Amino acid sequence: MARAYASAILHAPVEAVWSMVRDFNALPAWNPGVTRSSIEDGLASDVVGCVRNFDLADGTLVRERLLRLNDRDYSFTYNFETPAFPVANYLARFRLMPVTDTDLTFAEWEATFDEAPGDEGRYVDIVSRAVFQGGLEALKTRVAGLAAPAGAKRWSGFPPNKVWCSSVIDGPMEAVWRVIRDFAGMGGWHDDITAMHMIGGARSDQVSATRDFMFGPGHLHEKLLHLDDTERSFSYFITKSEIPWMNYVSGARLWPVTDGNRTFAAWTGDWVASAQDDVALIPNTERNVYLKALHTVNARYFGGR
């Protein structure tokens, strides 16, 4: 199974970008590689199961079926009904995520498919570069400076986590991952954390091991719940804290930004606390823990702001 992938940072809020790309019939409005498009059988373009019938600039006819459309997480999935390339089992996904510290948008476009013997790698490069990256570059130009539609609510009103925040780091994903996957290393790149160490001399990549540290005057223990070198993600659980919250689970994940060899990083957190306590806990955790960590990694290791 082959995989094609491309991603970019778009200079518009996610609500503005989504209002354009969620229309399954809108390719000619933002992608110059498509000259004409229509939805078959008179269906609306947001009917899951509808087929878009369009022409490429070279005259190739393509038909694609909408398999999934999600206004909650800004994504859709589709397949080939009449392929643009001689590949089989083609399944593609387009997804947007907000860059919360700048109100820009991370966009990724990916597909899996089977190539014929002798074609190995050929269509991965074509789809990744010419179709997906080229399309994203055109979309970047089309949406630059657009404002969110009036009345639009991010995440349909509620974020997927109590805190969901993100930033772009000016370094390649593998280099960023080498820094943040060290569960005992955060004391080296967050100015408010001191005396961080693994309890009992455990390795920092040992799932179920616990780190001990000071956050300002507070003393915390956090247990590593998962560490994933394929997804470039980790999560952890607070087992000791003086802060008035319970069942605190947090974690981060990285994605590559292929239009500049950068990294998109999201950090999330959930817990139980009183509504009165959350008034301070939510913004403080977002700004002074998660985003501060990402910004410091960017500045200290990759020359960013």
N, C-alpha and C positions, 0 to 999 in steps of 0.2 A: 504494500500500500504506500503510495507516494503522498507527500503533503506539500502544498504550496502555501506561502504565508507572506503577508506584507502588513505594515502598520505605519501610522503617521500621527503627528500632533496637528490638529486643526485649530485655527485661530477664531473660534466661535464657541459659545456655550453649547453643551450637549443637546439642550432642547431645540436650539436653532438648527443644528445639523440633523437631528432626528426628524424634524418636521419636513425636511427635504428627502432624506433617503428612505423613510418608511414606506413611501409610495412605490410599490413594486413596478409601477409603470413609468417612473420618472427618470430612467437612465439618460435619455437624450437631453434632459435639463441640466445635467452636470457632468456627463461623461462624453467627450467628443468622439470617442471610439464607437458610439452608438448613434445611428442616424434616424431611426424610427422605432417606435415601440407601441404595442397595443395589447390589451388583455383579451384573451379569447372568451367566447361564449357570453359576452356582455356582462361579465362579472366585475365587481369593484376590485380595486387593486389591493385591498386589505382583506380579501376573502381567502382564508387559508385553503390551499388546493387550486387556486387560480393559476393559469399559465400565461406568462408573458411571451410574446412573439415579437422578436426584434431583429433588425439588420445591423451588422457591423459595417464600418466604413469601407471594407473591401467587398461588401455585398453578401457576406456569409449570413445565412439565416440561422438564428438560434432560438430555441424554445426552452424555458425554464419554469419549473413548478415551485410555487411557494409552499413550503412544508411547515414552517413555524414563523410566527410573527409575535413579538413580545414588546409591548409598550412599557412594561415595567423595567426591563433591563436593557432596552434599546438594542434589540438584536432581531435578526431574521435568518432563516435557513432555507436553502433551495437546492434543487438538483437539476440535471440536464434531462430534458425530454427529447430535444434534438441537439446533439452536442456541437460545441464550437470546435472541438479537437477530438481526435480519435482516441478517447480514453473511456474507461468503463467505471461504473459505480461512483460517479462524481457526486460529492456532497459538499456544499459550500455554506459558510456562515459569515455574516457581516455583523459586527458588534461595536458599539460605542460605549465609552466610559468617561465620566467627567474628570478633568484635572482640577481638583477642588481648590488648590491654592492659587490658581491663576484664572479660573473659570474658562479654560480651554477644553478641548476634547481629544481623548485618545481613541483612534479608530483602528480596528484590526479586521483583516479580510483573509480568510483561510479556506482551504478546500483539501479534501482527501479524494484519491482516485487511483485506479489501476492503469498502468501504462502497458502497452503491448511489449512483448519481448523485442529487444533491440532499441526500444525507445526510452529505456530507463534514464530518468533525469532530464530528458528533453523537455517535457511539458511542465515539469516542476519549475524550471527557469522561466519558461514563457509565461505561465500563469502568474507566478510570483512577481515578475518584473513588469512585463508588458501589460497584463490585465489588471492585477491588483494594485501594484505600486503606481502604475500609470493612472489608474482610476482614482486612487487616493490623492495623487498630486493635483488632478483636475478638480476633485472635490474641495481640496484645500483652497484653491484659487476662488472657487465659486462661493464658498461660505465665509470667506475672510471678512470679519467685521460685522457679520449679521448678529442681530439681537434675538433673544429668546422670544417666541410668540407671546402675545399678551395672555396672561392667565395660566401659562404653562407651569406645572408643578413638578419639580425634580422627583424622580422615583415614584411618580403618581402620588406624591404626598408624604410618603414615609421612606426613609433610606432602608436598605437591606440589613443594616446593622445600626446599633445605637450611635456608634461613630463610624463613619465611612469617609476616609479622606485619602488624598492622593497627590503625587507630585512627579515631576520629571527630573531625573538625575542625569547629569551630563557625562555619563560613562557607559561603556558597553555592559550588557546585562550580566555576563559571566563575571566580570570584574566587580560589579556591585554585589552580586551574590556571594562572592568570596568574602566580602566584608561582613554582610549582615547575617550570614548563616551561622556564624560563630556565636552560640547562645551565651557565652561568657564574655563577649567582646563589646557589648553595648556601652560599658563603662568607659571605653576608649573613644567613643564618638558621641556621647551625650553628656553635656557639661554638668547636668544635675545628678548624675549617677556616679557613685564612688564605691570602692571596696567590693566590686563585683567579683564573685568567684563561684565555682561549682562546689556544691556541698559534697563532702566525702571524697574529694578528688576525682569526681566523675568526669568523663569526657564531655565536651560541650556539644557534641553531636550524638549523644546518647539519649534517645527518646525515653522519657520517664524520669530523667535526671532533673535536679532542681538547682537553680541559681539563687544565690544570696547576695543582697546588695542594699545600699542606702540610696534613697531618692530624696535629696535634701535631708531633712531630719527624720524622714520615715524609713522604717526597716521592712523590707519585703522579701518574700520567697516566691519564685515562679517556677512551675513545673513544665518542662517541654512536652507538648502533646503530640506534635508531628513535625517532621522535617522531610521535605520532599525536594530532591535534587533534579527531578524531571520537570516539576511544575515551578520550581524556585519559590517555595513557600514554607512558612513555619507557623505554628500556633503554640500558645502557652496558657497556663491557668494559674491564677494567683492563689497560693495556699496560705500566705501570711501577709497581713496588711492592717494598718491602723485606719485606713480610709473606710468610710461607711458604705461599702458595697459588698455584694455577695455574688458568687458564681461568675466571677470575672474571667472571660476568655477573650484573647486577643491574638492577632497575627498579621503577617505581611505577605504579600506576593508580588513578584516581578514579571513584567512582560518586555520583550524587546521592541524598541522603536526603530524600524528598519530604514526610515528616511533620514537618519542621522547618527546611527549607531549609538543611540541613547537608551535609557531605561525608563519605563513607566512603572511606578511603584504605588501600590495601594496598601493602606494599613487600616484594620478594622478592629472594633471592640464591642463586646456586649457584657452586660452585668445587670444585677438587680439592685436598685437603690430607691429611696423615696424620691418623689417628684421634686420636692424641695431641694434635696441634695443634688439631684441631676442638673438643676439650673446652673450650678457651678462645675460639677464633675464633667459634664459632656464637653463644653468648650475648652476647659482646662486640659482634658485628656487629648483632645484633638490638636490644640495649638502647642502645648508645652511638652507633650510626650511624643505623639506619633509624627506630626509634621516637623517638630524640632529635630527629631531623630533623622528623618529623611533629609532635611535641609543641611544638617551638620555633616552627614555622610557626603553629600554633594560638595559642600565647601571644602571639607578636610581632605578628601581623597581624589576629587575630580575637578577641582578648580571652579565649581559653580558658586552661585550666590549663597 
